[in-house]
């Protein structure tokens, strides 16, 4: 995977270099914790944004390992405090969205452009997951003044949560998911996810309660 090309394309502007990590089944949770803890150290990021970000971020990491046909992926992330933006990208060089979805007989004849549209819909899956990861990320995009790009094969999906566009693009072997969210807005994470996940409690248990225990010692 050409990481330099990814950085030059998706992380333009500013003088803050992104964090880059490779993950697989052995370290996915550690990479997830590393990224969230880096953001957590910035007090001007709204807690509610971190709560829903952490949930969707892990879902996308997990998706890459489950659906790509590859055993590893790459994370690129940076925070722009002056613009109050969190930018993150999860990429792989696997089979791509269309080939993944077509493993489900329901989508056996789906084309590449339609596969990108369908993959952000609720309960659309290749049969190996719940079909909630990219859908929950779309819900986050709709509520955090965000933008999302999904690049797979020769097509790109671009959306701000309300308008969705599909464009032809230079071929990418695998899938890239890039999300740029506003970090200083107040949201209701569990409500955004229609209360189908308790991302508030999951985040607090993992990242907030541990700090309280440390203070006791």
matplotlib code that plots the C-alpha trace (Angstrom):
import matplotlib.pyplot as plt

x = [0.0, 1.4, 0.9, 2.7, 0.3, -2.7, -1.3, -0.6, -4.2, -6.3, -4.3, -3.5, -2.9, -1.7, 1.7, 0.5, 1.8, -0.7, -0.2, 0.2, -0.3, -0.6, -3.1, -4.0, -5.9, -3.1, -3.0, -6.3, -7.4, -4.1, -4.2, -7.8, -6.7, -3.7, -5.7, -8.5, -6.1, -4.2, -7.5, -8.5, -5.5, -7.0, -9.5, -11.2, -12.6, -16.2, -16.6, -19.8, -17.8, -15.2, -17.8, -19.4, -16.0, -14.5, -17.4, -17.4, -13.6, -13.4, -16.2, -14.3, -11.1, -13.0, -14.7, -11.3, -10.2, -13.5, -14.4, -11.3, -9.9, -6.6, -5.1, -4.0, -4.9, -3.5, -4.8, -3.9, -5.2, -4.6, -6.3, -6.4, -7.1, -7.3, -10.0, -11.6, -11.4, -10.6, -9.5, -9.0, -8.6, -8.7, -7.3, -6.7, -5.6, -8.1, -11.0, -13.0, -16.6, -18.3, -16.4, -17.1, -20.9, -21.3, -20.4, -24.0, -26.4, -28.6, -26.0, -24.4, -24.9, -24.3, -22.1, -19.3, -21.1, -24.3, -22.2, -20.8, -24.3, -25.6, -22.6, -23.6, -27.2, -28.5, -28.1, -26.3, -23.6, -21.7, -23.0, -20.0, -21.1, -24.2, -24.0, -23.9, -20.3, -20.5, -24.2, -23.3, -20.5, -22.9, -25.1, -22.1, -21.4, -24.9, -24.7, -21.1, -20.8, -18.6, -17.6, -16.9, -15.2, -15.2, -12.9, -13.0, -12.0, -12.7, -15.4, -15.6, -18.5, -18.5, -21.1, -21.8, -24.5, -27.3, -26.0, -24.3, -22.3, -20.6, -17.7, -15.4, -11.8, -8.3, -8.3, -7.7, -7.1, -9.1, -11.1, -10.3, -12.7, -11.8, -13.8, -13.4, -15.6, -16.2, -14.8, -16.4, -20.1, -22.3, -24.1, -26.2, -24.2, -26.7, -29.6, -27.6, -27.3, -31.0, -30.0, -28.8, -25.4, -24.4, -21.3, -21.4, -21.0, -18.5, -16.3, -16.6, -15.8, -12.7, -11.3, -12.9, -13.4, -9.8, -8.6, -10.7, -9.1, -5.7, -6.4, -7.5, -4.1]
y = [0.0, 3.4, 5.3, 8.4, 8.7, 8.4, 11.1, 13.5, 13.0, 13.1, 15.0, 18.2, 21.6, 22.5, 21.7, 18.9, 15.5, 12.6, 9.5, 6.3, 2.8, -0.7, -3.0, -6.7, -9.1, -9.1, -5.3, -3.9, -3.0, -1.4, 0.7, 1.7, 2.7, 4.6, 6.7, 7.5, 8.4, 10.8, 12.6, 12.4, 14.4, 17.4, 19.1, 21.2, 18.1, 17.5, 14.4, 13.4, 13.6, 11.3, 8.8, 8.4, 8.7, 5.9, 3.5, 4.2, 4.1, 0.7, -0.5, 0.6, -1.0, -4.3, -4.0, -3.9, -7.1, -9.0, -8.0, -7.1, -10.6, -9.3, -9.7, -6.1, -2.5, 1.0, 3.9, 7.5, 10.2, 13.8, 16.4, 20.1, 22.1, 25.5, 24.1, 21.8, 18.9, 15.2, 13.5, 9.7, 7.2, 3.4, 1.7, -1.8, -3.4, -6.2, -7.4, -4.1, -3.2, -4.7, -8.1, -8.2, -7.5, -9.9, -12.8, -12.4, -13.9, -10.9, -8.7, -11.2, -9.0, -5.6, -3.2, -1.2, 2.2, 0.7, -1.3, 2.0, 3.4, 0.3, -0.2, 2.8, 1.6, -0.3, -4.1, -4.3, -7.0, -9.6, -12.1, -11.9, -9.0, -7.1, -4.4, -1.6, -0.3, 2.0, 2.8, 4.0, 6.1, 7.6, 8.5, 10.2, 12.1, 13.4, 14.8, 16.2, 18.5, 15.9, 14.6, 11.0, 9.5, 5.8, 4.8, 1.3, 0.1, 2.8, 4.7, 7.1, 7.9, 11.4, 12.6, 15.1, 13.0, 14.6, 14.7, 11.6, 11.6, 8.8, 9.6, 7.6, 7.7, 6.2, 2.6, 1.7, -2.0, -2.4, 0.1, 3.5, 5.1, 8.7, 10.8, 14.4, 15.5, 18.6, 18.1, 21.0, 20.2, 18.7, 15.5, 12.7, 9.6, 6.9, 8.8, 9.2, 5.4, 4.9, 3.4, 0.3, 0.6, 2.3, 4.0, 6.5, 3.9, 1.9, 4.9, 5.9, 2.4, 2.2, 5.7, 7.7, 5.3, 4.1, 7.6, 7.9, 4.7, 6.0, 9.1, 7.0, 5.4]
z = [0.0, -1.0, 2.3, 1.0, -1.8, 0.6, 2.9, 0.0, -1.3, 1.8, 4.4, 2.5, 4.1, 7.5, 9.1, 11.4, 10.4, 10.7, 12.9, 10.8, 12.2, 10.6, 12.4, 12.2, 14.5, 17.0, 17.7, 16.4, 19.9, 20.9, 17.7, 18.5, 22.1, 20.8, 18.4, 20.8, 23.6, 21.3, 20.7, 24.4, 25.4, 23.6, 26.0, 23.4, 21.7, 22.8, 24.9, 23.0, 19.7, 21.1, 22.3, 18.9, 17.0, 19.1, 18.3, 14.6, 14.4, 15.8, 13.6, 10.5, 11.7, 12.3, 8.9, 7.2, 8.7, 8.3, 4.8, 2.8, 2.5, 3.9, 7.4, 7.9, 7.2, 7.7, 9.8, 9.2, 11.6, 12.5, 14.6, 13.4, 16.6, 14.8, 12.5, 15.1, 12.8, 13.3, 10.1, 9.9, 7.2, 7.2, 4.1, 2.8, -0.4, -0.3, -2.5, -2.4, -1.6, -4.7, -4.4, -0.7, -1.0, -4.0, -1.6, -0.3, -2.9, -2.5, -4.1, -6.4, -9.5, -7.9, -9.8, -8.2, -8.0, -6.5, -4.1, -2.7, -2.3, -0.6, 1.8, 3.9, 4.3, 7.3, 7.5, 4.1, 4.5, 2.7, 5.3, 7.6, 9.7, 10.9, 8.3, 10.9, 10.8, 7.7, 8.4, 11.9, 10.5, 8.0, 11.0, 12.7, 9.5, 9.4, 12.9, 13.2, 10.2, 8.6, 5.2, 4.2, 1.2, 0.3, -2.5, -3.8, -7.3, -9.9, -8.0, -5.1, -2.8, -1.4, 1.2, 3.8, 5.2, 3.2, -0.4, -1.7, -5.0, -6.9, -9.1, -11.3, -10.1, -10.5, -9.5, -5.9, -5.1, -1.9, 0.1, 1.6, 4.1, 4.9, 7.5, 8.4, 11.4, 13.4, 16.9, 18.8, 18.3, 21.0, 19.9, 21.5, 20.5, 21.5, 20.0, 16.7, 16.6, 17.4, 20.8, 19.0, 20.7, 24.0, 22.7, 25.6, 28.2, 26.2, 25.8, 29.5, 30.7, 28.5, 28.6, 31.5, 34.4, 34.0, 34.6, 37.7, 39.1, 38.4, 40.4, 43.4, 43.4]

ax = plt.figure().add_subplot(projection="3d")
ax.plot(x, y, z, "-o")
ax.set_aspect("equal")
plt.show()
